[in-house]
């Protein structure tokens, strides 16, 4: 009877030891997951910041492209005016140089 009791005690101690080990492993895993959650939260905040910054940069690019198109149109009109003025100057200068 005592031998059976001793075997049961050994088994209980073995089970308790295994439970402590499992508890330690689970706690390690919990700590690891908490750390990962913290990293993911920081990464999520960075992604949101980058998303906002990207939207701002796209808007700035749109404005810049529009300004470039406007400048190109103005440049084209100025070149046409210069060509017209050169033609007028040539026309005015031609008769005065004629004999």
KOLKOLVEX-93826 format. One record per atom (N, C-alpha, C): residue number from 0; residue in three letters; atom name; x, y, z. Coordinates in pm, 1 decimal. Example, Ala and Ser with C-alpha at 12.3 -4.5 7.8 and 13.67 -1.06 7.14 Angstrom:
BEGIN
k: 0	r: ALA	a: N	x: 1319.0	y: -569.0	z: 780.0
k: 0	r: ALA	a: CA	x: 1230.0	y: -450.0	z: 780.0
k: 0	r: ALA	a: C	x: 1320.0	y: -330.0	z: 780.0
k: 1	r: SER	a: N	x: 1285.0	y: -225.0	z: 708.0
k: 1	r: SER	a: CA	x: 1367.0	y: -106.0	z: 714.0
k: 1	r: SER	a: C	x: 1290.0	y: 3.0	z: 787.0
This chain:
BEGIN
k: 0	r: UNK	a: N	x: 81.6	y: -118.7	z: 0.0
k: 0	r: UNK	a: CA	x: 0.0	y: 0.0	z: 0.0
k: 0	r: UNK	a: C	x: 86.7	y: 126.2	z: 0.0
k: 1	r: UNK	a: N	x: 191.1	y: 127.3	z: 80.6
k: 1	r: UNK	a: CA	x: 282.8	y: 241.4	z: 84.8
k: 1	r: UNK	a: C	x: 359.0	y: 256.4	z: -45.7
k: 2	r: UNK	a: N	x: 389.5	y: 146.5	z: -105.8
k: 2	r: UNK	a: CA	x: 460.2	y: 150.4	z: -234.2
k: 2	r: UNK	a: C	x: 371.8	y: 217.1	z: -339.6
k: 3	r: UNK	a: N	x: 246.7	y: 185.8	z: -340.0
k: 3	r: UNK	a: CA	x: 152.1	y: 247.5	z: -432.7
k: 3	r: UNK	a: C	x: 140.6	y: 397.0	z: -404.5
k: 4	r: UNK	a: N	x: 136.2	y: 431.2	z: -277.7
k: 4	r: UNK	a: CA	x: 129.3	y: 571.7	z: -238.4
k: 4	r: UNK	a: C	x: 255.4	y: 646.3	z: -283.1
k: 5	r: UNK	a: N	x: 369.6	y: 586.4	z: -266.0
k: 5	r: UNK	a: CA	x: 496.5	y: 648.2	z: -307.3
k: 5	r: UNK	a: C	x: 499.7	y: 666.2	z: -459.8
k: 6	r: UNK	a: N	x: 452.3	y: 567.1	z: -532.9
k: 6	r: UNK	a: CA	x: 447.9	y: 578.1	z: -679.7
k: 6	r: UNK	a: C	x: 356.2	y: 692.8	z: -721.6
k: 7	r: UNK	a: N	x: 244.7	y: 704.7	z: -651.1
k: 7	r: UNK	a: CA	x: 152.3	y: 813.2	z: -682.5
k: 7	r: UNK	a: C	x: 215.5	y: 948.9	z: -652.6
k: 8	r: UNK	a: N	x: 289.6	y: 959.5	z: -544.3
k: 8	r: UNK	a: CA	x: 358.0	y: 1083.5	z: -509.6
k: 8	r: UNK	a: C	x: 463.1	y: 1118.3	z: -614.8
k: 9	r: UNK	a: N	x: 538.0	y: 1019.4	z: -658.2
k: 9	r: UNK	a: CA	x: 639.9	y: 1041.9	z: -762.2
k: 9	r: UNK	a: C	x: 574.5	y: 1088.8	z: -890.9
k: 10	r: UNK	a: N	x: 464.5	y: 1025.2	z: -922.7
k: 10	r: UNK	a: CA	x: 392.2	y: 1066.0	z: -1042.9
k: 10	r: UNK	a: C	x: 342.5	y: 1209.2	z: -1030.2
k: 11	r: UNK	a: N	x: 288.4	y: 1242.8	z: -915.9
k: 11	r: UNK	a: CA	x: 239.7	y: 1378.9	z: -891.6
k: 11	r: UNK	a: C	x: 353.8	y: 1479.1	z: -902.1
k: 12	r: UNK	a: N	x: 471.0	y: 1445.2	z: -845.4
k: 12	r: UNK	a: CA	x: 585.9	y: 1534.3	z: -854.3
k: 12	r: UNK	a: C	x: 630.6	y: 1549.8	z: -999.0
k: 13	r: UNK	a: N	x: 628.6	y: 1440.9	z: -1073.0
k: 13	r: UNK	a: CA	x: 664.8	y: 1444.3	z: -1214.1
k: 13	r: UNK	a: C	x: 567.1	y: 1532.8	z: -1291.8
k: 14	r: UNK	a: N	x: 439.0	y: 1514.9	z: -1264.5
k: 14	r: UNK	a: CA	x: 336.7	y: 1596.0	z: -1331.7
k: 14	r: UNK	a: C	x: 353.4	y: 1742.9	z: -1293.6
k: 15	r: UNK	a: N	x: 378.4	y: 1772.0	z: -1166.0
k: 15	r: UNK	a: CA	x: 398.9	y: 1909.9	z: -1121.8
k: 15	r: UNK	a: C	x: 519.8	y: 1972.7	z: -1190.1
k: 16	r: UNK	a: N	x: 626.7	y: 1893.7	z: -1201.5
k: 16	r: UNK	a: CA	x: 748.3	y: 1943.3	z: -1268.7
k: 16	r: UNK	a: C	x: 718.3	y: 1974.0	z: -1415.1
k: 17	r: UNK	a: N	x: 646.2	y: 1884.3	z: -1479.8
k: 17	r: UNK	a: CA	x: 610.0	y: 1908.2	z: -1619.9
k: 17	r: UNK	a: C	x: 519.5	y: 2029.8	z: -1633.1
k: 18	r: UNK	a: N	x: 427.2	y: 2046.5	z: -1540.2
k: 18	r: UNK	a: CA	x: 338.8	y: 2163.1	z: -1542.5
k: 18	r: UNK	a: C	x: 417.2	y: 2293.0	z: -1524.8
k: 19	r: UNK	a: N	x: 515.7	y: 2292.2	z: -1433.4
k: 19	r: UNK	a: CA	x: 599.6	y: 2411.4	z: -1415.2
k: 19	r: UNK	a: C	x: 676.0	y: 2443.5	z: -1543.4
k: 20	r: UNK	a: N	x: 727.0	y: 2340.0	z: -1606.7
k: 20	r: UNK	a: CA	x: 799.9	y: 2359.3	z: -1732.5
k: 20	r: UNK	a: C	x: 706.7	y: 2417.8	z: -1839.0
k: 21	r: UNK	a: N	x: 588.5	y: 2361.1	z: -1851.4
k: 21	r: UNK	a: CA	x: 491.2	y: 2411.6	z: -1949.7
k: 21	r: UNK	a: C	x: 453.6	y: 2555.8	z: -1917.4
k: 22	r: UNK	a: N	x: 434.0	y: 2583.6	z: -1787.0
k: 22	r: UNK	a: CA	x: 399.7	y: 2720.0	z: -1745.8
k: 22	r: UNK	a: C	x: 511.2	y: 2817.5	z: -1783.0
k: 23	r: UNK	a: N	x: 636.0	y: 2778.4	z: -1761.8
k: 23	r: UNK	a: CA	x: 750.6	y: 2861.9	z: -1798.1
k: 23	r: UNK	a: C	x: 756.1	y: 2884.5	z: -1949.5
k: 24	r: UNK	a: N	x: 734.3	y: 2775.5	z: -2024.4
k: 24	r: UNK	a: CA	x: 735.2	y: 2788.8	z: -2170.2
k: 24	r: UNK	a: C	x: 623.5	y: 2880.1	z: -2218.6
k: 25	r: UNK	a: N	x: 505.7	y: 2865.8	z: -2157.2
k: 25	r: UNK	a: CA	x: 393.6	y: 2952.0	z: -2194.7
k: 25	r: UNK	a: C	x: 420.9	y: 3097.9	z: -2159.2
k: 26	r: UNK	a: N	x: 483.0	y: 3120.8	z: -2045.8
k: 26	r: UNK	a: CA	x: 516.1	y: 3257.8	z: -2006.7
k: 26	r: UNK	a: C	x: 618.1	y: 3318.1	z: -2103.2
k: 27	r: UNK	a: N	x: 715.6	y: 3238.4	z: -2144.2
k: 27	r: UNK	a: CA	x: 812.8	y: 3285.0	z: -2243.9
k: 27	r: UNK	a: C	x: 741.3	y: 3322.7	z: -2373.6
k: 28	r: UNK	a: N	x: 647.2	y: 3238.6	z: -2413.9
k: 28	r: UNK	a: CA	x: 573.1	y: 3264.7	z: -2536.7
k: 28	r: UNK	a: C	x: 488.2	y: 3391.1	z: -2523.1
k: 29	r: UNK	a: N	x: 426.6	y: 3408.7	z: -2406.1
k: 29	r: UNK	a: CA	x: 347.3	y: 3529.4	z: -2381.0
k: 29	r: UNK	a: C	x: 437.0	y: 3653.4	z: -2390.7
k: 30	r: UNK	a: N	x: 554.6	y: 3646.9	z: -2329.3
k: 30	r: UNK	a: CA	x: 648.6	y: 3759.5	z: -2336.3
k: 30	r: UNK	a: C	x: 690.4	y: 3787.7	z: -2479.9
k: 31	r: UNK	a: N	x: 716.8	y: 3682.0	z: -2553.1
k: 31	r: UNK	a: CA	x: 756.7	y: 3696.3	z: -2693.2
k: 31	r: UNK	a: C	x: 644.0	y: 3761.3	z: -2774.0
k: 32	r: UNK	a: N	x: 521.6	y: 3717.8	z: -2751.4
k: 32	r: UNK	a: CA	x: 407.4	y: 3773.8	z: -2824.6
k: 32	r: UNK	a: C	x: 380.5	y: 3919.3	z: -2785.9
k: 33	r: UNK	a: N	x: 400.5	y: 3952.6	z: -2658.1
k: 33	r: UNK	a: CA	x: 385.8	y: 4092.0	z: -2615.8
k: 33	r: UNK	a: C	x: 487.2	y: 4180.5	z: -2685.5
k: 34	r: UNK	a: N	x: 610.5	y: 4130.8	z: -2692.5
k: 34	r: UNK	a: CA	x: 716.6	y: 4205.4	z: -2761.0
k: 34	r: UNK	a: C	x: 682.9	y: 4223.6	z: -2909.1
k: 35	r: UNK	a: N	x: 633.5	y: 4116.9	z: -2970.9
k: 35	r: UNK	a: CA	x: 596.2	y: 4124.7	z: -3111.7
k: 35	r: UNK	a: C	x: 480.7	y: 4221.2	z: -3132.4
k: 36	r: UNK	a: N	x: 384.3	y: 4220.7	z: -3041.0
k: 36	r: UNK	a: CA	x: 271.8	y: 4313.2	z: -3049.3
k: 36	r: UNK	a: C	x: 320.3	y: 4457.6	z: -3040.8
k: 37	r: UNK	a: N	x: 414.8	y: 4481.7	z: -2951.4
k: 37	r: UNK	a: CA	x: 471.1	y: 4615.7	z: -2938.2
k: 37	r: UNK	a: C	x: 539.2	y: 4659.0	z: -3068.0
k: 38	r: UNK	a: N	x: 618.3	y: 4568.3	z: -3125.2
k: 38	r: UNK	a: CA	x: 685.8	y: 4599.3	z: -3252.5
k: 38	r: UNK	a: C	x: 584.2	y: 4623.3	z: -3363.7
k: 39	r: UNK	a: N	x: 480.1	y: 4540.7	z: -3367.7
k: 39	r: UNK	a: CA	x: 377.7	y: 4555.8	z: -3470.9
k: 39	r: UNK	a: C	x: 302.4	y: 4687.3	z: -3456.7
k: 40	r: UNK	a: N	x: 277.4	y: 4727.2	z: -3332.1
k: 40	r: UNK	a: CA	x: 208.8	y: 4853.8	z: -3307.4
k: 40	r: UNK	a: C	x: 293.4	y: 4970.2	z: -3357.7
k: 41	r: UNK	a: N	x: 424.1	y: 4964.4	z: -3329.0
k: 41	r: UNK	a: CA	x: 514.3	y: 5070.0	z: -3377.5
k: 41	r: UNK	a: C	x: 519.6	y: 5070.1	z: -3530.1
k: 42	r: UNK	a: N	x: 528.2	y: 4952.3	z: -3588.0
k: 42	r: UNK	a: CA	x: 533.4	y: 4942.4	z: -3735.0
k: 42	r: UNK	a: C	x: 403.7	y: 4994.0	z: -3795.7
k: 43	r: UNK	a: N	x: 290.9	y: 4965.2	z: -3733.3
k: 43	r: UNK	a: CA	x: 162.5	y: 5013.0	z: -3782.7
k: 43	r: UNK	a: C	x: 157.2	y: 5165.2	z: -3780.4
k: 44	r: UNK	a: N	x: 205.7	y: 5223.8	z: -3673.0
k: 44	r: UNK	a: CA	x: 209.2	y: 5370.6	z: -3663.4
k: 44	r: UNK	a: C	x: 299.1	y: 5429.0	z: -3772.3
k: 45	r: UNK	a: N	x: 412.6	y: 5363.4	z: -3797.1
k: 45	r: UNK	a: CA	x: 503.8	y: 5411.5	z: -3901.8
k: 45	r: UNK	a: C	x: 438.1	y: 5401.6	z: -4039.0
k: 46	r: UNK	a: N	x: 366.4	y: 5292.0	z: -4063.7
k: 46	r: UNK	a: CA	x: 298.8	y: 5274.4	z: -4192.6
k: 46	r: UNK	a: C	x: 194.3	y: 5384.3	z: -4211.8
k: 47	r: UNK	a: N	x: 119.7	y: 5414.1	z: -4104.9
k: 47	r: UNK	a: CA	x: 18.9	y: 5520.9	z: -4113.9
k: 47	r: UNK	a: C	x: 85.9	y: 5654.6	z: -4142.9
k: 48	r: UNK	a: N	x: 196.6	y: 5683.1	z: -4073.4
k: 48	r: UNK	a: CA	x: 270.1	y: 5808.1	z: -4097.6
k: 48	r: UNK	a: C	x: 319.6	y: 5814.7	z: -4242.0
k: 49	r: UNK	a: N	x: 372.1	y: 5703.9	z: -4290.0
k: 49	r: UNK	a: CA	x: 421.3	y: 5700.3	z: -4429.0
k: 49	r: UNK	a: C	x: 307.0	y: 5718.5	z: -4528.2
k: 50	r: UNK	a: N	x: 191.0	y: 5661.7	z: -4496.8
k: 50	r: UNK	a: CA	x: 73.8	y: 5676.6	z: -4583.6
k: 50	r: UNK	a: C	x: 34.4	y: 5823.5	z: -4593.8
k: 51	r: UNK	a: N	x: 30.7	y: 5891.5	z: -4479.5
k: 51	r: UNK	a: CA	x: -4.2	y: 6034.1	z: -4477.7
k: 51	r: UNK	a: C	x: 101.6	y: 6114.3	z: -4553.6
k: 52	r: UNK	a: N	x: 228.2	y: 6084.5	z: -4526.7
k: 52	r: UNK	a: CA	x: 336.7	y: 6156.5	z: -4594.8
k: 52	r: UNK	a: C	x: 331.3	y: 6133.3	z: -4745.1
k: 53	r: UNK	a: N	x: 302.1	y: 6010.7	z: -4785.3
k: 53	r: UNK	a: CA	x: 291.7	y: 5979.0	z: -4927.5
k: 53	r: UNK	a: C	x: 178.6	y: 6058.3	z: -4992.4
k: 54	r: UNK	a: N	x: 65.2	y: 6068.9	z: -4924.1
k: 54	r: UNK	a: CA	x: -47.6	y: 6146.1	z: -4977.6
k: 54	r: UNK	a: C	x: -7.7	y: 6293.0	z: -4993.7
k: 55	r: UNK	a: N	x: 64.6	y: 6346.0	z: -4895.2
k: 55	r: UNK	a: CA	x: 110.0	y: 6485.5	z: -4904.2
k: 55	r: UNK	a: C	x: 207.6	y: 6504.0	z: -5020.6
k: 56	r: UNK	a: N	x: 298.2	y: 6407.6	z: -5037.5
k: 56	r: UNK	a: CA	x: 395.6	y: 6416.3	z: -5147.0
k: 56	r: UNK	a: C	x: 326.6	y: 6406.6	z: -5283.0
k: 57	r: UNK	a: N	x: 225.2	y: 6320.2	z: -5292.6
k: 57	r: UNK	a: CA	x: 151.3	y: 6309.7	z: -5418.9
k: 57	r: UNK	a: C	x: 81.0	y: 6440.4	z: -5451.5
k: 58	r: UNK	a: N	x: 21.8	y: 6504.5	z: -5350.4
k: 58	r: UNK	a: CA	x: -44.3	y: 6632.7	z: -5371.7
k: 58	r: UNK	a: C	x: 57.4	y: 6737.8	z: -5415.4
k: 59	r: UNK	a: N	x: 172.7	y: 6739.9	z: -5349.4
k: 59	r: UNK	a: CA	x: 278.1	y: 6835.0	z: -5386.1
k: 59	r: UNK	a: C	x: 326.1	y: 6809.3	z: -5528.3
k: 60	r: UNK	a: N	x: 337.2	y: 6682.1	z: -5565.7
k: 60	r: UNK	a: CA	x: 378.1	y: 6647.9	z: -5702.4
k: 60	r: UNK	a: C	x: 274.6	y: 6696.7	z: -5803.4
k: 61	r: UNK	a: N	x: 146.6	y: 6677.4	z: -5770.4
k: 61	r: UNK	a: CA	x: 39.8	y: 6725.3	z: -5859.5
k: 61	r: UNK	a: C	x: 50.5	y: 6875.6	z: -5880.8
k: 62	r: UNK	a: N	x: 68.4	y: 6948.7	z: -5771.0
k: 62	r: UNK	a: CA	x: 78.8	y: 7094.6	z: -5778.7
k: 62	r: UNK	a: C	x: 200.3	y: 7133.3	z: -5862.2
k: 63	r: UNK	a: N	x: 312.6	y: 7065.3	z: -5839.4
k: 63	r: UNK	a: CA	x: 435.9	y: 7095.4	z: -5913.1
k: 63	r: UNK	a: C	x: 418.9	y: 7067.6	z: -6062.5
k: 64	r: UNK	a: N	x: 354.9	y: 6954.5	z: -6094.1
k: 64	r: UNK	a: CA	x: 332.0	y: 6922.4	z: -6235.3
k: 64	r: UNK	a: C	x: 241.1	y: 7025.9	z: -6300.3
k: 65	r: UNK	a: N	x: 139.5	y: 7070.4	z: -6227.9
k: 65	r: UNK	a: CA	x: 49.2	y: 7172.3	z: -6281.9
k: 65	r: UNK	a: C	x: 124.5	y: 7302.5	z: -6305.7
k: 66	r: UNK	a: N	x: 209.9	y: 7338.8	z: -6210.4
k: 66	r: UNK	a: CA	x: 290.6	y: 7460.7	z: -6227.1
k: 66	r: UNK	a: C	x: 384.3	y: 7447.7	z: -6346.9
k: 67	r: UNK	a: N	x: 441.5	y: 7328.3	z: -6365.4
k: 67	r: UNK	a: CA	x: 531.5	y: 7307.1	z: -6478.8
k: 67	r: UNK	a: C	x: 454.8	y: 7322.1	z: -6609.9
k: 68	r: UNK	a: N	x: 334.6	y: 7264.7	z: -6616.4
k: 68	r: UNK	a: CA	x: 254.0	y: 7277.6	z: -6738.3
k: 68	r: UNK	a: C	x: 221.0	y: 7423.5	z: -6766.4
k: 69	r: UNK	a: N	x: 185.9	y: 7496.7	z: -6660.1
k: 69	r: UNK	a: CA	x: 155.7	y: 7639.3	z: -6676.4
k: 69	r: UNK	a: C	x: 279.3	y: 7714.5	z: -6724.7
k: 70	r: UNK	a: N	x: 394.6	y: 7685.2	z: -6666.9
k: 70	r: UNK	a: CA	x: 519.3	y: 7750.9	z: -6707.4
k: 70	r: UNK	a: C	x: 553.9	y: 7716.2	z: -6852.3
k: 71	r: UNK	a: N	x: 531.4	y: 7590.5	z: -6891.7
k: 71	r: UNK	a: CA	x: 559.2	y: 7551.3	z: -7030.5
k: 71	r: UNK	a: C	x: 467.0	y: 7624.8	z: -7127.3
k: 72	r: UNK	a: N	x: 337.7	y: 7639.0	z: -7088.7
k: 72	r: UNK	a: CA	x: 244.5	y: 7713.7	z: -7173.7
k: 72	r: UNK	a: C	x: 286.9	y: 7859.5	z: -7187.1
k: 73	r: UNK	a: N	x: 322.9	y: 7921.0	z: -7074.5
k: 73	r: UNK	a: CA	x: 368.0	y: 8060.8	z: -7077.5
k: 73	r: UNK	a: C	x: 494.8	y: 8074.2	z: -7160.4
k: 74	r: UNK	a: N	x: 585.7	y: 7979.2	z: -7146.6
k: 74	r: UNK	a: CA	x: 710.1	y: 7981.6	z: -7223.5
k: 74	r: UNK	a: C	x: 680.5	y: 7971.9	z: -7373.1
k: 75	r: UNK	a: N	x: 587.5	y: 7884.4	z: -7409.5
k: 75	r: UNK	a: CA	x: 549.4	y: 7868.6	z: -7550.5
k: 75	r: UNK	a: C	x: 490.6	y: 7999.2	z: -7603.7
k: 76	r: UNK	a: N	x: 401.7	y: 8061.4	z: -7524.5
k: 76	r: UNK	a: CA	x: 341.8	y: 8188.4	z: -7567.6
k: 76	r: UNK	a: C	x: 447.5	y: 8297.4	z: -7580.4
k: 77	r: UNK	a: N	x: 543.1	y: 8300.9	z: -7487.9
k: 77	r: UNK	a: CA	x: 651.4	y: 8399.6	z: -7496.7
k: 77	r: UNK	a: C	x: 737.8	y: 8375.3	z: -7620.5
k: 78	r: UNK	a: N	x: 765.4	y: 8250.0	z: -7650.4
k: 78	r: UNK	a: CA	x: 844.5	y: 8219.2	z: -7770.1
k: 78	r: UNK	a: C	x: 770.2	y: 8263.6	z: -7895.8
k: 79	r: UNK	a: N	x: 639.0	y: 8243.2	z: -7897.8
k: 79	r: UNK	a: CA	x: 559.3	y: 8290.4	z: -8012.4
k: 79	r: UNK	a: C	x: 564.5	y: 8441.8	z: -8022.9
k: 80	r: UNK	a: N	x: 552.6	y: 8510.5	z: -7909.7
k: 80	r: UNK	a: CA	x: 559.5	y: 8657.2	z: -7909.9
k: 80	r: UNK	a: C	x: 695.7	y: 8704.8	z: -7958.3
k: 81	r: UNK	a: N	x: 803.0	y: 8637.8	z: -7912.9
k: 81	r: UNK	a: CA	x: 938.8	y: 8673.5	z: -7956.6
k: 81	r: UNK	a: C	x: 951.1	y: 8655.2	z: -8107.3
k: 82	r: UNK	a: N	x: 899.1	y: 8541.7	z: -8157.1
k: 82	r: UNK	a: CA	x: 905.8	y: 8516.6	z: -8301.4
k: 82	r: UNK	a: C	x: 828.0	y: 8623.8	z: -8376.9
k: 83	r: UNK	a: N	x: 710.3	y: 8660.1	z: -8325.4
k: 83	r: UNK	a: CA	x: 631.0	y: 8765.6	z: -8390.3
k: 83	r: UNK	a: C	x: 702.7	y: 8900.5	z: -8385.1
k: 84	r: UNK	a: N	x: 761.6	y: 8932.4	z: -8270.6
k: 84	r: UNK	a: CA	x: 836.9	y: 9058.4	z: -8259.4
k: 84	r: UNK	a: C	x: 957.5	y: 9058.8	z: -8353.1
k: 85	r: UNK	a: N	x: 1026.2	y: 8946.3	z: -8363.2
k: 85	r: UNK	a: CA	x: 1139.7	y: 8938.1	z: -8456.4
k: 85	r: UNK	a: C	x: 1093.1	y: 8959.8	z: -8599.6
k: 86	r: UNK	a: N	x: 979.7	y: 8902.8	z: -8632.5
k: 86	r: UNK	a: CA	x: 925.1	y: 8921.0	z: -8768.1
k: 86	r: UNK	a: C	x: 889.4	y: 9068.2	z: -8792.3
k: 87	r: UNK	a: N	x: 828.6	y: 9131.4	z: -8692.0
k: 87	r: UNK	a: CA	x: 792.2	y: 9273.4	z: -8704.6
k: 87	r: UNK	a: C	x: 917.3	y: 9358.7	z: -8719.8
k: 88	r: UNK	a: N	x: 1020.2	y: 9329.1	z: -8636.7
k: 88	r: UNK	a: CA	x: 1145.9	y: 9405.4	z: -8644.6
k: 88	r: UNK	a: C	x: 1209.1	y: 9387.4	z: -8781.7
k: 89	r: UNK	a: N	x: 1208.8	y: 9264.1	z: -8834.4
k: 89	r: UNK	a: CA	x: 1265.8	y: 9239.5	z: -8968.3
k: 89	r: UNK	a: C	x: 1188.1	y: 9317.1	z: -9074.8
k: 90	r: UNK	a: N	x: 1056.7	y: 9313.8	z: -9060.4
k: 90	r: UNK	a: CA	x: 973.9	y: 9385.4	z: -9158.5
k: 90	r: UNK	a: C	x: 997.6	y: 9534.9	z: -9150.8
k: 91	r: UNK	a: N	x: 1013.1	y: 9587.9	z: -9030.9
k: 91	r: UNK	a: CA	x: 1039.0	y: 9731.5	z: -9016.1
k: 91	r: UNK	a: C	x: 1180.0	y: 9767.4	z: -9063.3
k: 92	r: UNK	a: N	x: 1271.3	y: 9680.3	z: -9040.1
k: 92	r: UNK	a: CA	x: 1410.6	y: 9708.6	z: -9075.6
k: 92	r: UNK	a: C	x: 1435.8	y: 9689.9	z: -9224.0
k: 93	r: UNK	a: N	x: 1364.1	y: 9603.0	z: -9287.3
k: 93	r: UNK	a: CA	x: 1387.6	y: 9576.0	z: -9429.9
k: 93	r: UNK	a: C	x: 1367.8	y: 9697.4	z: -9517.9
k: 94	r: UNK	a: N	x: 1258.8	y: 9768.3	z: -9510.4
k: 94	r: UNK	a: CA	x: 1242.6	y: 9885.1	z: -9600.1
k: 94	r: UNK	a: C	x: 1344.5	y: 9996.0	z: -9572.2
k: 95	r: UNK	a: N	x: 1387.1	y: 10010.6	z: -9447.7
k: 95	r: UNK	a: CA	x: 1481.3	y: 10119.5	z: -9418.2
k: 95	r: UNK	a: C	x: 1619.5	y: 10087.8	z: -9473.7
k: 96	r: UNK	a: N	x: 1651.9	y: 9962.5	z: -9492.1
k: 96	r: UNK	a: CA	x: 1783.0	y: 9927.8	z: -9548.4
k: 96	r: UNK	a: C	x: 1777.6	y: 9917.1	z: -9699.2
k: 97	r: UNK	a: N	x: 1660.7	y: 9924.7	z: -9754.9
k: 97	r: UNK	a: CA	x: 1649.0	y: 9913.7	z: -9902.0
k: 97	r: UNK	a: C	x: 1700.9	y: 10042.4	z: -9965.3
k: 98	r: UNK	a: N	x: 1765.1	y: 10030.4	z: -10086.4
k: 98	r: UNK	a: CA	x: 1821.2	y: 10149.4	z: -10150.9
k: 98	r: UNK	a: C	x: 1715.6	y: 10240.8	z: -10211.9
